[in-house]
Amino acid sequence: MKILQLFGISCLIRQQTYLLPVTLLWYQYNGLTASDFVFIQGIFILFGIFSEVPSGYLADIFSKKHILLCSCSLFLLR
């Protein structure tokens, strides 16, 4: 049970956006405007939404083994 709690905490921390103010300053230092930063973050969030919904339907159709292989290969391609 301890490992699952650690995994849950790590997922919670990963989802937090503590670094967004720092990354905004870094992007502005490298020539990007705040509106460009918001636009890029919006595209990232929309891509996440549109990719997570179909993956839930695919998980109902295919076995866990195939879903894990597909997700690992997509992670490596990323």
N, C-alpha and C positions, 0 to 999 in steps of 0.2 A: 504494500500500500504506500510505502514511503516513496518509491520510485514514481508512482503515478502522481503523487502530490508535487514532487519536484518537476515533473513534466508539465503539470498544470500551471505551476508558478512560472516556468520558463515561457510557456505560451502566452501567459498574461503579460509578462514583461515585454515580449516581442511585439505584441499588439499595441503597446503604448507608444505614443509619439513624442517622447521626450526630446528627441534629437531634431525635430522639425525647425525650431527657432535657430539652432546652430547651422543646419543645412541651408536655411534661407540666407543667413549671413554669408555662408561659404559661396553659394551661388551668386549672390550679389557682388561679392568680391571678385568673382570670375566673370562678371559682365551680364548676368541674367537679371531681369527685373522681377519685382514681386509678382506681377501679373503672369509672367511666364512660369514662375515657380508654381503658382496656384493652378495654372492650366495643366502643367505636367502632373501635378498631384491628382487633379481631377481625372485625367486620362488613366492614371494608375489605379485609382479607386474604381472607376467604371469597368476597366479590364478585369479587376478582381471580382466584381459582382457578376459580370457576364460569364466568367470562367468557372465560378463556384457553383452556380445554379445547375448547369448541365452536368457537372461532375457528380452531383447528388443523384441525378437521374441515371447516369451511367453506373453508379455504384449499386443501384437496384437491379440492373440488368446483368452486369458482369460479376464474376467472382472477385473476392478480395485480392487474390493473387495477381490477377490481371490488372486491377486498379493500382496496386502497389508498384508493379513493374512499369506501368504507364506513367505514374507520378514520379518515380525515380528517374526515368529517362527524360521526362520533361524538365525536371530539376537540373539534370546534368546539361541539357541543351541551353538552359537559361544562363 
